[in-house]
Amino acid sequence: MLSIKNMSVVIADKKVIDGLDLEVKAGEVHAIMGLNGCGKSTLLKAIAGSYETSVKGKLEFLNQDMLELDSSARAVLGVFMSFQNPVEIPGVNTTYFLKSAINELRLARGQEPVISPEFMKDLKENIEFLGINKDILKRAINVGFSGGEKKKSEILQMMMLKPKLMMLDEIDSGLDIDALKSVANGINKIRDKDSAVILVTHYNRLLEYVKPDKVHILQDGKIIKSGDFSLAKDLEDKGYEDVLK
Amino acid sequence: MSSQIEKLLDTEYKLGFVTDIESDQAPLGLNEEIIRFISEKKKDPQWMLDWRLKAYKMWLKMDEPSWAHLTHQKIDYQNISYYSAPKQNIKSLDEVDPKILATYEKLGIPLEEQKLLVGIAVDAVFDSVSVKTTFHEKLKELGIIFCSISDAIKDYPDLVKKYLASVVPMGDNYFACLNAAVFTDGTFAYIPKGVRCPMELSTYFRINALNTGQFERTLIIAEEDSYVSYNEGCSAPMRDESQLHAAVVELITLKNAEIKYSTIQNWYPGDINAKGGIYNFVTKRGKCLGDNSKISWTQVETGSAITWKYPSCLLIGDNSHGEFYSVAITSLAQQADTGSKMTHIGKNTSSTIISKGISALKGSNTYRGLVKIRPSALNSRNFTQCDSLLIGNQCSAHTYPYIDVQNTTAKLEHEATTSKLSDEELFYARSRGLSEEQAISLIVNGFCKEVLNKLPMEFAVEARALLSLTLEGSVG
């Protein structure tokens, strides 16, 4: 469903991704690991269509050339990225933000706007599922949220938007065990045979709850080693230096 | 990205159209003859003509102020026509030129439907003459006077004489003085003692004739224990010539009275190269004369090439309260120098200033405020918050908050922030599926929320739409 060939990405005048290949099929979970600064976040941003990135090479999703589409159009196709540091937007109520986004996606897909009671019911269920304090729905998006609330809010948004490609950038960082479990449960609840997940993480803990089909190690702007879950375990036991020897 | 945004922002002025009707226009220039001409056209009583002439002589000795953070072409006061009116003298809607009605319809305020619209009485100003005042009779039952200031001068001379220039003296400033000499029309409202005006009063201004200055004069008086909410909304057709606008608004509240004054200003802003656009020099001031009275200014300023405007409150009555809520957007090459002046005179007086400035493209936005606590104003309070949002790399924001405290019992708070709408914020919203314009609109509306919430409901809807429209291409 996602096909990347010989992709290079420049961000802030620096070539961070250089000649990367990656194939992700529907139903798969991929984990991307690598040292700090190796380009993991940049890769996700490039796929989601960030302004900061300038991309060359082949980047296709559902057989569409993503390089011709802006970030909004990619979201319409079903691309979603949760941010490592979710952005605060003062004055924009979380519920309103979500509803606007959903309606915008529906409009672009030729669907009717969401029916309010259904939207609220869905929202309430997901909030309870994730164990989020419902107060955040009335608060401005990410403003004054705790670290855990921000991450859970990202998953909440993902559950509401129901994307086909879920890219999660260090969704596990700074979470306690309980929060990590609910985040993982959220991911598992909405993924299915028609959707795919890309997890960027430093730790195995998340991968134990969301089992990856493939694990990739990113270095020098390329995927230099791929394997199954055992590769992640190896990394945790031995560290990058030994594994890549 | 910024170039995309710039393209979006530089869209044509959406309300830019000119209605082709015959105007009864004064020749260019300003002199005593012109003032007599205006006065005659307005069928002024002698005292009004004398008043105008006195103002004119005073104005001749004054200099245009230069302290504002604004640069513009020198205004040639002799190259302006100071009077323009639609030719017919209209008594009923049926007599209104269909083209005028069509103009209103384009603006979304069809007069024909307004009769049915209970809840809003509209005193529509087309160029400088009131075309039609609706709901007049219904208001009359309550003893509320709501008419053009020209009518008030003729019909209620005692009230006008008592209050005109009692808040903004004739020689207060250069532009107010000019207005006193040449004002052509405007609104008069008088709310009698104990009456709560049951509907939003509203005026829609529209500048239309070529090279015509627009000099409105508004006077609103709220007697003891009364309340009124007044909405002023403006838009102008597309024009290349710079048009001068110098309005004066005076509000007076007596004991326990409240006036809520809301403005949406959307005059032609000129283009990205500062060609054309309205020069808007406005003096707005309210006087809380009675104890426990309240005046609240809310403004959404999206138009004009130049905005010079400081809605202010004189808090004279004990426990009186003044408010100023403002959103000012400068995009294209627009410049705004705006803010508020709160003068605390009575005991236990309080004031609130919330100002949100947004600059985009080459816009320049200045907040200028003065909070003055006189020795008599014991236990006064002020809270000021001014926030600036920058969009792109070519715009600017400036803040000049002055505080002058003359007693030791006052409490003042001042908060200010300047932030830049970042690519990251935009990307975040867009990655959720929002289009660029929507993302910008959402972020900007969020930034202005505290102010927009202060607007009357239907006005707020209009303001939000206008913000989005103005900011189509206003985030860079």
Interface residues (C-beta under 8 A of the other chain):
Chain A: K45 A48 G49 S50 Y51 E52 D70 S71 S72 R74 A75 V76 V79 F80 M81 F83 P86 V87 I89 P90 G91 V92 F97 L98 S100 A101 I102 E104 L105 A108 A140 Q157 L161
Chain B: M1 S422 D423 E424 E425 L426 F427 Y428 A429 R430 S431 R432 G433 L434 S435 E436 Q438 A439 L442 I443 N445 G446 F447 C448 K449 E450
